[in-house]
Amino acid sequence: MLNSLRQTYGGLERSVYFLFLLYVLERHRNQKKSDPAESRI
């Protein structure tokens, strides 16, 4: 029970971390090509 719960949490943590990484990369790329007024929002 505890082992399966830990496995599920580990997978969730990994997917959340991956999504966060993607979000940061996407925001960084968008800031580069957009003007300062847009990146302020």
C-alpha positions, 0 to 999 in steps of 0.5 A, a space after each residue: 500500500 505505502 509502496 504503491 502510494 510512493 510510486 504514484 507520488 514519485 510519478 506525479 512529482 516527475 510530471 509536475 517537474 516536467 510541466 514546470 520545466 516546459 512552462 519556464 522554457 516556453 515563457 523564456 522563449 516568448 519573452 525573447 521574441 515579444 516586446 517589453 510591454 507584452 512580457 510585463 503582463 
